[in-house]
């Protein structure tokens, strides 16, 4: 049986488009074997504080773009972890779904794991569970790929191993991939473009593209499930 496959590096409570991609495919691969990006979204995201987006950061030990994500360690001590929790609590304690969502976030954030890749892998699986996303999740470092491949060739190799008929990538990677190369391997290539998604954020003017935390705090699970399907696949 040939499948729809998505591949992406892990992020810290990423925006809803990330979860749309996972939900849109049959098999999703977490790329924990790529370089860490300083200043990116792997260890941080934005939540709503006083009507504006503010960063929450996962503190790291000796993070470097010369290391793979699965080589980075978290400063997972009580003080640092509590700072994140208290910031989320302060921002959302009056949100309509706070009582349902905060225990889920607390379980994720306080996990006893210092490896960044494993920490984020657990995060992704727990949020998928909350959102009732049933996609089968793989970890790239555990897949026996052809040695020496990089970039698009590595992605195609993963897709072949997982018997993909369709590879779906986030719209931001449109310039990185060639339809011709995928077609030559008997696969289709599409890009997921998130539709405009708006919801009520207390009394604030809507701030888009915040962490999935914000979506969960202000929307019931049924409504989020509907949001997961608000996208289009483009060539």
Secondary structure as UniProt FT lines:
FT   STRAND          3..8
FT   HELIX           16..24
FT   STRAND          27..30
FT   TURN            38..39
FT   STRAND          44..49
FT   TURN            50..51
FT   STRAND          52..57
FT   STRAND          60..61
FT   TURN            65..66
FT   HELIX           69..71
FT   STRAND          73..74
FT   HELIX           78..92
FT   TURN            93..94
FT   TURN            96..97
FT   HELIX           98..109
FT   HELIX           116..130
FT   TURN            131..132
FT   STRAND          136..139
FT   HELIX           140..142
FT   TURN            147..148
FT   HELIX           151..161
FT   TURN            162..163
FT   STRAND          164..170
FT   HELIX           171..176
FT   HELIX           179..184
FT   TURN            185..186
FT   STRAND          188..194
FT   TURN            202..203
FT   HELIX           212..218
FT   HELIX           221..227
FT   TURN            228..229
FT   STRAND          231..234
//
